[in-house]
Amino acid sequence: MTLAGLVVVTLLAFTGCTTEQMPEPALQGTPEKTHTEVVSLREGDILKISFPGSASLDTTQQIRRDGKITLQLVGDVEAAGLTPDELQQQLVKLYSSQITTKQITVVLQSSAFPVFVTGAIIHPGKVLSDHPITALEAVMEAGGPDYATSNLRAVKVIRNNKGVMENYILNLKAVLQGTETKPFYLKPGDIVYVPERFNVF
């Protein structure tokens, strides 16, 4: 085989290897699929529930802190933790003997939920979020702490868990300094209290 022939064969071999190692199209499709996955409903979500065959039952409901909504004819229904499709299927079963048209539509209108930030903060008050939010992010959304007086080493999160008040103490100073990396995600209705330095728990 001539030298020119060897060069051609070698180039073809390398070209073949390069073609086999290009999985980008499959990888690019994965994040899109994950992004479009339906998330579970949670407290604070606002739902529009339509009954095509019984318009008088149509309603717009906000999921309460106990995770439930209240509907005509069937009363309280657990909604938090279900996807809109799962809730829709559950409602069809619950209303099976109440309506003639076995068709119900559940639409998530808004997923914004409130948390409250108070204490040594620039702009204390309600913070609305339409995505998972950490305690530090909520503090920053409220204008950030008053660095002259705030004690970021002992930030308190107060949470109403089914009627039981729970308290969590967070060291947000460590988070800001990079020595603590585990985020603390808030739930709807949580209260974040940033104390002043002279306050003692």
Secondary structure, 3 states (H helix, E strand, C coil): CCHHHHHHHHHHHHHHHHHHCCCHHHHHHHHHHHHCCCCCCCCCCEEEEECCCCHHHCEEEECCCCCEEEECCCEEEECCCCCHHHHHHHHHHHCCCCCCCCCCEEEEEECCEEEEEEECECCCEEEEECCCCEHHHHHHHCCCECCCCECHHHEEEEEEECCEEEEEEECHHHHHHCCCCCCCECCCCCEEEECECCCCC
